Each structure stands twice: as structure tokens, then as C-alpha cells.
Amino acid sequence: MDKKEEFEVERLDRINSYQDNDKLLKAANSFMIESTKPKYSYNFSWMGRPIIQYPQDIVEMQEIIWKVQPDLIIETGIAHGGSLIFYASILDLIGKGSVLGVDIDIREYNKKEILNHPMNKRIKMIQGSSIDKDTVKKVNEIAQGCETILVCLDSNHTHEHVLKELNLYAGLTTLNSYCIVFDTIVENLPKNFYPDRPWEVGNNPKTAVSEFLINNNTFEVDKNIDSKLLISAAPGGYLKRIG
């Protein structure tokens, strides 16, 4: 075993050990609950655009993109465009690929900032509901011919909507790539945590993932990612395509 392999084995052993570390797991869970309410994830930007993600998830997405080296990244939910810029910048370092963002309402000031950004050269956007048949048709046309595809679902967080997205888009994920479902953390938060939103404990991305996996054996939760991150908006949401 060379030094690189030795380091990887040591790292994997350390990651796996975290699941038996009750103090660490409890601390991570407490941080997620206490940091979500004051919108901690809203504090970060990527190349000048708000990204609205936890730093741990940002680093993990970089690792996945570098490993998978996708020709296309599909993201539902654009917001300020920080994630689009982030994904595009990693693809730019790789030297290939594009990002397709889908949102029911791409606000004009956000659209302007994205279009004027240096990374826009690798970004395409579609305005429309991610579950509308015309939107899905457009996405499939763009995805046609792409050898490697990565999918990120981060729009409406209700069970019904996310399950529809999974049934419509997960199949575009290529073998050994990922379909990442964000905000599965909602299931781990106290009830009535989002009184002004339609999602809730029992009705959220995590419950949608659970139902999707019951009827789909071509994906599995990458539990090593969960163990590694501990602090994440997507626990149980990193789905790897295995078949």
C-alpha cells in the first residue's frame, strides 16, 4: 500500500468511526438546529454571488464534481445563482461541461447578475416549473448526448414536489454519478420550524427520498458522505446511482 492509499484508508476509517461518536453526533445535530433558524447558510457567497449553502456541502459538491467530471449539471432552484456560479467555476477548472439551472421565477436582478458573471459562459437557464412537461422536455433536449450528468434538486421542498422531481430527473443521472436532494434536514428539525412554509416534518425532501428509494434500486444513499460531513443541509440526500 502506497502513501496515498494509506491516507485514504485512514480517512475512511476515521469517517466511519463518527457514527459511534454520540457526543459528536449530538453536537452536530444541535448545531444544525440552532444555526438553521438564524439563516446561517445565507452568510456565504461564491465568486460574488450568495450561495445559500452550508460550507460542508459546498466542499462536498466540489469533491463530487471533481470526481465525476460531468458534462452537464442540472440544478432545480436558482435563487441568487450562487450554486450555478460555483458549479460552473469547478467545471471551468476541469475544462469542460455546463450547468443548467431551472426555476419557476428567475428574478430579473438575479438573472442580470448571473448573465454578467464571468462564469456565465458555462451556464444555461430555463424559467418554468421544474415539474412542468414543457420544462422537462427542454431539460431532456439539453441533456441528450451528454455522457456524464449530475443532478441537484433544490427548489420547492414539499414531499409531493420533490418526489415528482426525483421521478422526472433522477433518471438523467448517469452511472456512478449523483442525484443530490437538498434540504432533507427539514425532517430532522423540530415540528413547526417553518410556520410560513408548506414543508414540515413528515412532508419534505427527506420523506420524498425515502419513498423514491422504496421503488428504485438504482440509487443508494452514500452514507460515507453523511458520516463525513455531519453538518449538512442534505443528510441522506446524496444519492449515488449504482445501476
C-alpha positions as CSV (number, residue, x, y, z in Angstrom):
1,M,0.0,0.0,0.0
2,D,1.5,3.4,-1.0
3,K,1.2,6.6,1.0
4,K,-1.9,7.8,-1.0
5,E,-3.8,4.6,-0.4
6,E,-2.7,4.5,3.2
7,F,-4.1,8.1,3.7
8,E,-7.4,7.1,2.1
9,V,-7.9,4.1,4.3
10,E,-7.1,6.1,7.4
11,R,-9.5,8.8,6.4
12,L,-12.3,6.3,5.7
13,D,-11.8,4.5,9.0
14,R,-12.0,7.9,10.8
15,I,-15.2,8.8,8.9
16,N,-16.8,5.5,9.7
17,S,-15.9,5.9,13.4
18,Y,-18.0,9.1,13.7
19,Q,-21.2,7.1,13.6
20,D,-20.3,5.6,17.1
21,N,-19.3,9.0,18.5
22,D,-22.5,10.0,20.3
23,K,-21.1,13.3,21.5
24,L,-20.0,14.4,18.1
25,L,-23.4,13.4,16.5
26,K,-25.3,15.2,19.2
27,A,-23.2,18.4,18.8
28,A,-23.6,18.3,15.0
29,N,-27.4,17.9,15.4
30,S,-27.6,20.7,17.9
31,F,-25.6,23.0,15.6
32,M,-27.9,22.3,12.6
33,I,-31.0,23.1,14.7
34,E,-29.6,26.3,16.2
35,S,-27.9,27.5,13.0
36,T,-30.9,27.0,10.7
37,K,-33.3,29.4,12.5
38,P,-31.0,32.5,12.1
39,K,-30.3,31.5,8.5
40,Y,-26.6,30.7,9.0
41,S,-26.4,29.3,5.4
42,Y,-27.3,32.7,4.0
43,N,-23.9,34.1,5.1
44,F,-21.8,32.8,2.3
45,S,-21.0,33.7,-1.4
46,W,-19.1,32.1,-4.3
47,M,-17.3,34.5,-6.6
48,G,-19.6,37.4,-5.5
49,R,-23.0,35.7,-5.6
50,P,-24.9,34.5,-2.5
51,I,-24.8,30.6,-2.5
52,I,-27.1,29.8,0.5
53,Q,-25.4,26.5,1.4
54,Y,-23.5,25.2,4.3
55,P,-19.7,25.3,3.8
56,Q,-19.6,21.5,4.3
57,D,-22.0,20.9,1.4
58,I,-20.1,23.3,-0.8
59,V,-16.8,21.4,-0.2
60,E,-18.6,18.1,-0.8
61,M,-20.1,19.2,-4.0
62,Q,-16.6,20.3,-5.2
63,E,-15.3,16.8,-4.4
64,I,-18.2,15.1,-6.3
65,I,-17.8,17.4,-9.3
66,W,-14.1,16.8,-9.5
67,K,-14.5,13.1,-9.1
68,V,-17.5,12.7,-11.5
69,Q,-16.3,15.3,-14.1
70,P,-19.8,15.8,-15.5
71,D,-20.6,17.1,-18.9
72,L,-23.8,18.6,-17.5
73,I,-25.0,19.6,-14.1
74,I,-28.8,20.1,-13.8
75,E,-30.0,22.2,-10.8
76,T,-33.6,22.9,-10.0
77,G,-33.9,26.1,-7.9
78,I,-31.7,29.1,-8.8
79,A,-32.3,31.8,-6.2
80,H,-29.4,34.2,-6.4
81,G,-27.4,31.9,-8.7
82,G,-24.5,31.2,-6.3
83,S,-24.7,27.5,-6.8
84,L,-24.8,27.9,-10.6
85,I,-21.7,30.1,-10.4
86,F,-20.0,27.6,-8.1
87,Y,-20.6,24.6,-10.2
88,A,-19.6,26.4,-13.4
89,S,-16.3,27.5,-11.8
90,I,-15.4,24.0,-10.9
91,L,-16.3,22.8,-14.4
92,D,-14.1,25.6,-15.8
93,L,-11.2,24.3,-13.8
94,I,-11.8,20.9,-15.2
95,G,-12.0,22.4,-18.6
96,K,-15.4,21.0,-19.8
97,G,-19.1,20.9,-19.0
98,S,-22.1,23.2,-18.5
99,V,-24.7,23.9,-15.8
100,L,-28.4,24.1,-16.5
101,G,-30.5,26.0,-13.9
102,V,-34.3,25.7,-13.7
103,D,-36.5,28.0,-11.7
104,I,-40.2,28.9,-11.8
105,D,-39.2,32.5,-11.2
106,I,-35.8,33.8,-12.1
107,R,-35.9,37.3,-10.7
108,E,-34.7,39.9,-13.0
109,Y,-31.9,41.3,-10.8
110,N,-30.6,37.8,-10.1
111,K,-30.7,37.0,-13.8
112,K,-28.8,40.1,-14.7
113,E,-26.0,39.3,-12.2
114,I,-25.7,35.7,-13.5
115,L,-25.7,36.8,-17.1
116,N,-23.0,39.4,-16.4
117,H,-20.8,37.0,-14.4
118,P,-17.6,35.6,-16.0
119,M,-18.8,32.0,-15.3
120,N,-22.0,32.6,-17.4
121,K,-20.2,31.1,-20.3
122,R,-20.9,27.7,-18.8
123,I,-24.5,28.4,-17.6
124,K,-27.9,28.0,-19.2
125,M,-31.2,28.8,-17.6
126,I,-34.8,27.8,-18.1
127,Q,-37.6,29.7,-16.4
128,G,-40.6,27.5,-15.6
129,S,-41.8,24.9,-13.1
130,S,-39.3,22.1,-12.8
131,I,-42.2,19.6,-13.0
132,D,-44.0,21.2,-16.0
133,K,-43.9,18.9,-19.0
134,D,-42.6,21.7,-21.3
135,T,-39.7,22.4,-18.9
136,V,-38.9,18.7,-18.6
137,K,-38.9,18.4,-22.4
138,K,-36.4,21.3,-22.7
139,V,-34.1,19.8,-20.0
140,N,-34.1,16.4,-21.7
141,E,-33.3,18.0,-25.0
142,I,-30.3,19.7,-23.5
143,A,-29.2,16.6,-21.7
144,Q,-29.4,14.5,-24.8
145,G,-25.9,13.4,-25.9
146,C,-24.2,14.3,-22.6
147,E,-22.1,11.4,-21.5
148,T,-22.0,12.2,-17.7
149,I,-24.7,14.0,-15.8
150,L,-25.0,15.2,-12.2
151,V,-28.4,16.3,-10.8
152,C,-29.2,18.7,-7.9
153,L,-32.7,19.2,-6.6
154,D,-33.2,22.4,-4.6
155,S,-36.5,24.1,-5.4
156,N,-39.9,23.6,-3.7
157,H,-39.2,21.4,-0.7
158,T,-42.6,19.6,-0.2
159,H,-42.8,15.8,-0.4
160,E,-45.0,15.9,-3.4
161,H,-42.9,18.3,-5.4
162,V,-39.5,16.6,-4.7
163,L,-40.9,13.2,-5.4
164,K,-42.1,14.4,-8.8
165,E,-38.7,15.9,-9.4
166,L,-37.0,12.7,-8.5
167,N,-39.2,10.7,-10.8
168,L,-38.6,13.2,-13.6
169,Y,-34.9,14.0,-13.2
170,A,-33.1,11.2,-11.3
171,G,-33.1,9.0,-14.3
172,L,-30.9,11.5,-16.1
173,T,-28.2,10.8,-13.6
174,T,-25.5,8.7,-15.1
175,L,-24.0,5.6,-13.5
176,N,-21.6,6.4,-10.6
177,S,-22.8,10.0,-10.6
178,Y,-25.1,11.6,-8.1
179,C,-28.6,13.0,-7.7
180,I,-28.3,15.3,-4.7
181,V,-31.5,16.3,-2.9
182,F,-31.0,19.4,-0.7
183,D,-32.9,20.4,2.5
184,T,-33.6,16.9,3.7
185,I,-32.6,18.4,7.0
186,V,-36.2,19.6,7.4
187,E,-37.1,16.1,8.7
188,N,-34.6,16.4,11.5
189,L,-35.7,19.8,12.7
190,P,-38.4,20.4,15.4
191,K,-42.1,20.5,14.2
192,N,-43.5,23.8,13.2
193,F,-40.0,25.1,12.5
194,Y,-41.1,26.7,9.3
195,P,-44.6,28.2,10.1
196,D,-44.6,30.3,6.9
197,R,-43.6,27.4,4.5
198,P,-45.6,24.4,3.2
199,W,-42.9,21.9,4.1
200,E,-42.7,20.3,7.6
201,V,-41.6,17.2,9.5
202,G,-43.3,14.4,7.5
203,N,-43.6,16.5,4.4
204,N,-40.2,17.4,3.0
205,P,-37.3,16.3,0.7
206,K,-36.2,13.5,3.1
207,T,-39.6,11.8,3.1
208,A,-39.7,12.1,-0.7
209,V,-36.2,10.4,-0.9
210,S,-37.4,7.6,1.4
211,E,-40.5,6.9,-0.8
212,F,-38.4,7.2,-4.0
213,L,-35.9,4.6,-2.8
214,I,-38.5,2.1,-1.9
215,N,-39.4,1.7,-5.6
216,N,-36.0,2.4,-7.1
217,N,-32.9,0.2,-6.6
218,T,-30.7,2.0,-9.0
219,F,-29.8,4.6,-6.3
220,E,-28.5,4.4,-2.8
221,V,-27.7,6.9,-0.1
222,D,-24.0,7.5,0.1
223,K,-23.7,7.1,3.9
224,N,-20.0,7.8,3.9
225,I,-20.8,11.4,2.8
226,D,-23.3,11.7,5.7
227,S,-20.7,10.4,8.2
228,K,-18.0,12.7,6.8
229,L,-20.0,15.9,6.8
230,L,-22.1,15.6,10.0
231,I,-23.2,19.2,9.4
232,S,-25.2,19.3,6.2
233,A,-28.5,20.6,4.7
234,A,-28.7,17.3,2.8
235,P,-28.4,14.3,5.2
236,G,-29.5,11.2,3.4
237,G,-29.8,13.3,0.3
238,Y,-26.6,12.4,-1.5
239,L,-27.9,9.6,-3.8
240,K,-25.4,7.7,-5.9
241,R,-26.5,5.9,-9.0
242,I,-25.4,2.3,-8.8
243,G,-27.4,0.7,-11.5
